[in-house]
Amino acid sequence: MCLSVCLLQLEVSEHVQRWDLNADVQHRTGTALGQWIRQLSAGRCFVSDGQNLVTEDVTVVEGDVATISCRVKNSDDSVIQLLNPNRQTIYFRDFRPLKDSRFQLVNFSNSELRVSLTNVSISDEGRYFCQLYTDPPQEIYTTITVLVPPRNLVIDIQKETAVEGEEIELNCTAMASRPATTIRWFKGNKELTGKSEVEHWSDMYTVTSQLLLKVGREDDGVPVICLVDHPAVKDLQTQRYLEVMYKPQVRVSQNYPLQGLTREGEPLELTCTAFGKPQPTDMRWLRVDDEMPQHVVVSGSNLLISNLNKTDNGTYRCEASNAVGKSHADYMLFVYDTTATTEPAVHGFTQLPNSAEELDYGDLSDSRAGEEGAIRSVDHAVVGGVVAVVVFAMLCLLIILGRYFARHKGTYFTHEAKGADDAADADTAIINAEGGQNNSEEKKEYFI
């Protein structure tokens, strides 16, 4: 019986593609036989006498090895065979009718037929059928899915060299993958968001992701990474290092005196340092709102005053420039008397940024904090003086009011009270009061 079913199955496998099973088979063989043949060719799974045919789907990367397993639970030594997506027999028991040497027998027994397929390609993808020749026959299919990793991963950058503040465009392309890849962007360790487009051709996918990035000087030398998420490959990435040009950062430092007062007769030495990309090529000293004193010696980035005097007071500026722009830092000098011994809040030094954005780079010196301390000290002195004046004025007002009330302390009588001291009651007091009714008559007023 099993042999008859096997021969019939082979014949159906060879001719079923030439038949119209819905019409021609039923017309030739009758309705019942046509339905039975369709069951054989359509790959339906049947369960007979407690036997179960089991298999699993296979996912494999292109070029790797796929293993197909047809297993039987509660086997009774029925024949097992494996067919390809075109329903050609790959293995009948342990015999291989198909002349494709990539298929190799891994294991054969009454309960399992296991076959390997080497060097898998896209053309191998599809359904593979396990058949068990029982009465009625059983069939189940397994699906081979072939994954194709991206062929190339490339970052294209709009400008090789950018200037701080510019927005540049980067594009990352992952070509010929299956399924489509997911592209992620990173700047250093920070993940960024790009915009992806997918192009589908010949069962392959090409994905391009665009990233718009505004760069600053802190981005110079930082890697921008394009990372691919794909089931066929792990840790596939490429990167480009940003090259950002920026104007100089300028800093003034005081070499002498190292600390304390800048006094008359003593020397002062300042050094200007500047760095940028490209490196600053022009650096100069000047005095803000005044001419540079003749006894000041400028040598490159150094400024030297050998003998300080009060006329040197002012703001000294160091300017540096490169191809991107110009920046400066200021030093505020205040010369103290030779007899001054108290440490001032300001040591004669201040360094100011050129713009608000330069505050972010922390290039202000310690004397900047000293200047702010001086400002706070001045504010406290002004507030203290105002409070003292207000308190003094209030004390003066209290003294004046006290003297006034002291001089006007006593008992006072009105004219209406004269002559009313001996009156027995109020009416009599009014009558006896000086002026009486006559006085009241004289004081009458008439309004017309």
C-alpha positions in Angstrom: 0.0 0.0 0.0 2.8 2.4 0.9 4.6 1.6 -2.4 1.5 2.3 -4.4 0.9 5.6 -2.7 4.6 6.5 -3.3 4.4 5.8 -7.0 1.2 7.7 -7.3 2.7 10.6 -5.5 5.7 10.8 -7.8 3.4 10.8 -10.8 1.3 13.5 -9.4 4.4 15.6 -8.6 5.5 15.4 -12.2 2.2 16.1 -13.9 0.1 18.3 -11.4 1.6 21.5 -12.8 0.2 20.6 -16.3 -3.3 19.9 -15.0 -6.1 22.2 -14.0 -7.0 20.5 -10.8 -10.2 22.4 -10.3 -11.6 21.3 -13.7 -9.5 18.9 -15.8 -8.7 16.4 -13.0 -12.3 16.0 -11.9 -13.3 15.6 -15.5 -10.8 12.9 -16.2 -10.9 10.9 -13.0 -14.2 11.7 -11.4 -15.0 14.0 -8.5 -13.8 11.7 -5.6 -10.5 10.7 -7.2 -9.9 14.3 -8.3 -10.3 15.5 -4.7 -7.9 12.8 -3.4 -5.3 13.8 -6.0 -5.6 17.5 -5.0 -5.0 16.5 -1.4 -1.8 14.8 -2.4 -0.6 17.7 -4.5 -1.7 20.6 -2.3 0.4 19.5 0.6 -2.3 19.2 3.3 -1.3 17.6 6.6 -3.1 14.5 7.7 -2.9 12.6 10.9 -3.3 8.8 10.8 -3.0 6.2 13.5 -1.4 8.6 15.9 1.5 9.6 13.7 2.4 13.3 13.5 4.7 14.9 10.9 6.7 17.8 12.4 9.1 20.4 11.0 10.2 24.0 11.6 10.7 27.1 9.5 14.3 28.0 8.7 15.9 31.5 8.5 19.4 31.6 7.0 21.9 34.3 5.8 22.8 34.2 2.2 25.8 31.9 1.7 25.3 30.0 4.9 24.0 26.5 5.5 20.3 25.7 6.0 19.1 22.5 7.6 15.7 21.0 6.9 14.3 18.4 9.3 11.2 16.2 8.7 10.4 14.3 11.9 7.7 11.7 12.7 6.2 11.2 16.1 5.0 7.7 16.8 6.5 6.4 13.6 5.4 3.0 12.1 8.2 2.9 9.5 6.3 4.8 6.9 8.2 6.3 4.0 9.5 9.9 4.4 10.4 12.2 1.4 11.4 15.8 1.0 10.4 18.0 -1.9 11.6 21.4 -3.1 9.3 24.5 -3.8 8.8 23.1 -7.4 7.7 19.9 -5.8 10.6 18.0 -7.1 11.8 15.2 -4.9 15.0 16.0 -3.1 15.3 12.9 -0.9 13.2 9.7 -1.0 14.2 8.0 2.2 18.0 8.1 2.0 18.1 8.4 -1.8 18.6 11.7 -3.7 16.8 11.8 -7.1 17.6 15.6 -7.5 21.0 16.2 -9.0 21.9 19.2 -6.8 25.0 18.4 -4.8 24.3 21.2 -2.4 21.7 19.0 -0.7 23.4 16.5 1.6 21.9 13.9 3.9 22.6 14.6 7.5 20.5 11.9 9.2 18.0 9.3 8.1 15.9 7.0 10.3 12.4 5.8 10.6 11.5 8.9 12.5 13.6 11.6 10.8 14.9 12.8 7.5 17.4 15.7 7.9 19.0 17.4 4.9 21.4 20.3 4.7 21.6 22.9 1.9 24.9 24.7 1.6 25.7 28.0 0.0 22.1 29.2 0.2 21.0 31.9 -2.3 17.9 34.0 -2.8 16.6 31.5 -5.4 16.5 28.8 -2.7 13.9 30.7 -0.7 10.4 29.2 -0.5 8.3 26.2 0.8 9.9 22.8 1.2 7.5 19.9 1.7 7.8 16.9 4.0 5.6 13.9 3.0 4.8 10.8 5.0 3.3 7.9 3.0 0.5 6.7 5.3 -3.1 6.0 4.6 -4.2 8.7 3.9 -0.8 10.4 3.2 0.5 13.3 5.3 2.2 16.5 4.2 3.6 19.5 6.0 5.8 22.3 4.7 8.7 24.4 6.1 9.6 27.8 4.8 13.2 28.8 4.1 13.8 32.6 4.5 17.0 34.0 3.1 18.5 37.1 4.7 20.8 39.4 2.7 23.0 41.8 4.7 23.8 45.3 3.2 26.5 45.1 0.5 28.0 48.5 1.3 27.6 51.1 4.0 28.8 54.6 3.0 28.6 58.0 4.6 28.6 61.0 2.2 29.2 64.4 3.8 28.1 67.7 2.2 31.2 69.6 3.2 34.5 68.1 4.2 35.3 71.1 6.3 32.6 73.2 8.0 32.6 76.5 9.9 31.1 76.7 13.4 27.4 77.6 13.3 26.9 76.0 9.9 24.3 73.2 9.2 25.8 70.4 7.2 24.1 67.4 5.6 25.2 63.8 5.9 23.8 60.8 4.0 24.3 57.1 5.0 23.4 54.5 2.4 23.0 50.7 3.0 22.7 49.0 -0.4 21.1 45.7 -1.5 19.8 44.2 1.7 16.9 41.9 2.5 14.8 42.9 4.4 15.3 46.6 4.5 17.7 47.9 7.1 17.2 50.4 9.9 19.8 53.1 10.1 20.7 54.9 13.3 22.9 57.9 13.8 25.3 58.8 16.6 27.5 61.8 17.3 30.0 60.5 19.8 27.8 58.6 22.3 24.7 60.7 21.6 22.0 59.3 19.3 20.6 61.6 16.7 17.5 61.4 14.5 17.7 61.1 10.7 15.2 60.8 7.9 15.2 57.5 5.9 14.0 56.6 2.4 13.6 53.0 1.1 14.1 52.0 -2.5 12.9 48.5 -3.5 14.2 46.7 -6.6 14.4 43.1 -7.6 13.5 41.8 -4.1 16.3 43.9 -2.6 16.2 47.1 -0.6 18.4 50.1 -0.6 18.0 52.5 2.4 19.3 56.1 2.5 19.2 58.1 5.7 19.7 61.9 5.8 21.0 63.8 8.9 21.1 67.6 9.2 23.6 68.7 11.9 24.5 72.2 13.1 28.1 72.1 14.2 30.1 74.0 16.7 33.8 74.2 17.7 33.2 71.4 20.3 32.3 69.1 17.4 35.7 69.3 15.8 37.2 65.8 15.7 34.0 64.1 17.0 33.0 61.0 15.0 29.6 60.8 13.4 28.6 57.1 13.3 26.1 55.4 10.9 24.9 52.1 12.5 22.8 49.4 10.8 20.2 47.3 12.5 19.6 44.1 10.4 18.9 40.5 11.4 21.6 39.2 9.0 24.5 41.2 10.6 25.6 42.6 13.9 27.6 45.7 14.7 27.8 46.9 11.1 28.8 50.6 11.1 30.8 53.2 9.5 31.9 56.7 10.7 33.3 60.0 9.6 35.1 62.5 11.8 33.9 66.1 11.7 36.3 68.9 10.8 35.1 72.2 12.1 36.8 75.6 11.7 36.3 78.3 14.4 37.6 81.7 15.3 40.2 82.1 18.0 39.6 81.8 21.7 41.8 84.4 23.5 43.0 84.4 27.1 45.2 86.9 29.0 47.2 85.8 31.9 49.3 87.8 34.4 52.8 86.6 34.8 54.0 89.3 37.2 53.1 90.1 39.9 51.7 86.6 40.4 49.3 87.9 43.1 48.7 91.0 45.2 48.6 94.7 44.2 49.8 96.3 41.0 51.6 99.2 42.7 53.4 102.2 41.4 57.0 101.6 40.4 56.6 97.9 40.1 56.7 95.9 36.8 53.7 94.2 35.1 54.0 91.4 32.6 51.0 90.0 30.7 50.8 87.0 28.2 48.2 86.5 25.6 47.3 83.0 24.4 45.0 82.2 21.5 44.0 79.0 19.8 41.5 78.3 17.0 41.2 76.4 13.8 43.1 77.3 11.8 45.7 78.5 14.3 45.6 82.3 14.7 48.2 84.1 12.5 47.7 87.7 13.7 47.9 88.7 17.4 48.3 92.3 18.7 48.0 94.4 21.8 46.1 97.8 22.1 44.8 100.1 24.7 41.0 100.6 24.7 39.9 104.2 24.3 43.4 105.6 24.6 46.9 105.4 23.0 49.4 102.8 24.2 51.9 104.4 26.6 55.3 104.8 25.1 57.1 102.9 27.9 55.0 99.8 27.3 57.0 97.0 25.5 55.1 94.6 23.3 57.0 91.5 22.2 54.8 89.0 20.3 52.1 87.8 22.7 53.7 89.4 25.7 53.1 92.9 27.1 55.6 94.4 29.6 55.4 97.6 31.7 58.6 97.9 33.7 57.6 100.9 35.9 53.9 101.3 36.6 52.4 104.7 37.3 48.9 106.1 37.6 48.8 107.1 33.9 48.9 103.4 33.0 45.4 102.8 34.4 43.0 101.5 31.7 41.9 98.5 29.7 44.5 96.6 27.6 43.2 94.3 24.9 44.7 91.4 23.1 43.2 90.6 19.7 43.8 87.5 17.6 42.4 86.5 14.2 42.3 83.7 11.7 40.5 82.8 8.5 37.2 82.4 10.3 37.1 85.6 12.4 38.6 87.8 15.1 38.3 87.6 18.9 39.8 89.5 21.9 40.3 89.4 25.6 40.6 92.5 27.9 42.8 93.2 30.9 41.7 96.1 33.3 44.7 97.7 35.0 44.4 99.8 38.2 47.7 101.0 39.7 47.7 101.4 43.5 49.9 103.7 45.7 53.1 102.3 47.0 51.8 102.6 50.5 48.7 100.4 49.8 48.8 97.2 51.8 45.2 95.9 51.7 44.5 93.2 49.2 41.9 94.6 46.8 38.9 92.8 45.5 40.3 93.5 42.0 43.9 92.8 41.2 43.7 95.0 38.2 42.7 92.2 35.9 39.6 91.5 33.9 39.0 89.4 30.8 35.8 89.7 28.8 34.4 87.5 26.1 33.7 88.8 22.6 30.2 87.5 22.6 27.7 85.6 24.8 28.5 82.3 23.1 32.1 82.5 24.2 31.0 82.3 27.8 30.3 78.7 27.2 34.0 77.9 26.8 35.1 79.0 30.2 38.0 81.1 29.0 37.6 83.8 31.6 40.5 84.1 34.1 40.3 84.2 37.8 40.6 87.9 37.7 37.1 88.0 36.1 35.8 86.7 39.4 37.8 89.4 41.1 36.2 92.1 39.0 32.7 90.7 39.8 33.7 90.7 43.5 34.7 94.4 43.2 31.3 95.2 41.7 29.6 93.4 44.5 31.8 95.3 47.0 30.9 98.6 45.4 27.2 97.7 45.5 27.4 96.9 49.2 29.1 100.2 50.0 26.4 102.2 48.1 23.6 100.3 49.9 25.2 100.8 53.3 25.6 104.5 52.7 22.0 104.9 51.7 20.8 103.0 54.7 23.0 105.2 57.0 21.5 108.4 55.6 17.9 107.1 56.0 18.6 106.1 59.6 20.2 109.5 60.4 17.2 111.3 58.9 14.7 109.3 60.9 16.7 110.0 64.1 16.7 113.8 63.4 12.9 113.7 62.7 12.3 111.9 66.0 14.3 114.5 68.0 12.5 117.4 66.4 9.1 115.9 67.1 10.1 115.2 70.7 11.1 118.8 71.3 8.0 120.1 69.7 5.6 118.0 71.9 7.6 118.9 75.0 7.3 122.7 74.5 3.5 122.5 73.9 2.5 120.3 76.8 -0.2 121.9 79.2 -3.9 122.9 79.7 -5.7 125.3 77.3 -9.1 127.1 77.6 -11.2 128.5 74.9 -13.0 131.9 75.0 -16.4 130.1 75.2 -15.4 128.8 78.6 -14.9 132.2 80.3 -17.6 132.9 83.0 -18.9 129.4 82.9 -16.9 128.0 85.8 -19.7 128.8 88.5 -22.7 127.7 86.4 -25.0 125.1 87.9 -25.7 123.4 84.6 -24.9 123.6 80.9 -27.7 126.0 80.0 -26.6 128.5 82.7 -23.0 128.2 81.6 -23.9 129.1 78.1 -26.0 132.1 79.2 -23.2 133.3 81.6 -20.4 132.8 79.1 -18.6 135.9 78.1 -20.2 137.4 75.0 -23.5 135.6 75.7 -26.4 136.1 73.3 -25.2 139.5 72.2 -21.9 138.1 71.0 -23.7 135.5 69.1 -26.0 138.1 67.5 -23.0 140.0 66.4 -21.5 136.9 64.8 -24.6 136.2 62.7 -24.0 135.9 59.0 -26.5 136.2 56.3 -26.4 134.6 52.9 -28.4 135.9 50.0 
